Amino acid sequence: MLIARLIAEPDHLSARIDAARADMEKRGIRLAEAAMLDFCGQTMQIESPDDDAAALRSSLDAHFSPTDGLVCSHEPIVPAVFISDMDSTMIGQECIDELADFAGLKDRIAAITERAMQGELDFEQALRERVGLLSGLSIDAIDQCLAGRIRPMPGAKTVVGTLKKLGCRTVLVTGGFHHFADPVAESLGFEQVIGNRLEVSGRKLTGGLVGGIVDSAVKKGTLLSIMAEESEGATSLATGDGANDIPMLQAATYGIAYHAKPKARAAANGWIDRGDLTSVLRLLGIPEKDWVKG
């Protein structure tokens, strides 16, 4: 069984369902039902007795884009665990790129960041190279960057607050740095933070890191270790946007790629291409009356 939820203008969805149904049949996917969900507004639920999620996803992309969507094997429920990337997911910036601007290196470092997010570079190598370029920068630049440049994504605080209210454990896990992630997590309401640590000496960055690297394996491992503490049948939610998030997105029950790079979007079973982070709540079936407005 497959259940797909799509968010878009109702007229957009209803106008395309017949063509989508015919295409699904050609792909061997039977469509049992397609109806708007009253409690979620602008959300259509499509049900199929078949299990070819990839074929269903391809048909949805072909006929309904742009949408926000989720394809899974059951009616989505409130997850026990929510784990999220930070940069370009919970906040609208890449912290290292903004910090690099204080050193006059933003264009150079941002180019490396983009290639790493696209999955074109080894993450650890790219991280160490970028951090090395910041050697000698005063840590005062971090405070200035946080105050003047780092802003939450629309809907971020609402998603975290709502899921916490409904009993979900919330974790921010980032390939970025605790200097940024700790205050971001506090402002958004995350209960736990996992990230990298910049090495500092004499109030200046040394260009090095302290401790192990939080990479894609650590992100996935964090999700799996936390879920091992939950009861049997518990579900998980992960959000991210880049190649470093792919194993975590694939390991989650609901892996939602947020305005993501192509490889991350393709790897996830959920995607947000058009809306803000509150689409996560709509896809899970949480009515707006139950949201904690941020």
C-alpha positions, 0 to 999 in steps of 0.5 A: 500500500502507498499513500501520497500527500500533495500540497498545492492549490486545489484547482492545480491538483484537481485539474491534473488528477485525470492525466496523472491517473492515466499515467499511473495505470501505464506504470502499473500503479492502481489508484484507489482513491484521490481526495482533498483532506478537509483538515489540512487545506490544499492537501490531496491524499492519493492511495494505491494498493501497490508498492512501487513508490519510485514509479508513483513518485515519478508520476507525481513529479511529472504531473503535479510539480511544483508541490510539497509532498510525501510518499509512504506506506501508511497514513502519516502520524506524529513522529517520535523523533524529529532530527534536522539539518541546520544550514539552509534548512532550519535557517536560511543561510550557510553559516560558514559562507556568511562568516567567510564574508568577514574574512573577505572570502565569501565567494571562494568558500561559498563555491566550495560549500555549494559543491559539497552540498551537491555531493561533488566533494568529500564532505570532511575534506571540503569542511577542513579546507574551508575552516582552514581559510578562516585561520586568524579570524576573530571570534567576534565575527561569529557574534556579529554574524549571528546577530546580523545575518542568521535568520530562521527559515519561515515556519521553523519555530512553529514546526519544532514547537508543535512537534515538541507539544505533541511529544516528539523528541527534537534534535538539531544535527549539523555539519556546521558549528556549535558556535552557531548551532547552540544559539539557533537550537535555543531560539527554535526550541530544539532539545539536543544539538550535535555539531562540529567545534571550531578550534579557538586560541586567543579569541581567534580561529586557528583554522582547525576543528576540535574532535570528530567530524559530524558528517553524513554517517554521524547524522544517520547514526544519530537518528538510528541511535535515538530511534533505538531508544524508542518503542517498537513501531515508533516513527521518525522525521528528518529534514535536510537539503544537501548531499550530506543529509541523504543517509539521514533522510533515507533512514527516517520514516519520513525524510523530507528534503527542504528546497533541496539539491537534486540528489537530496530531493531524489533520495527522500520520500518527502519534498518541499519545493513550494511552501515553507517548513509548516508544510511538514505539519500539513504532510503529517496531517497535523491540523493548523488549530494544533500548531504552536505558532512561532 
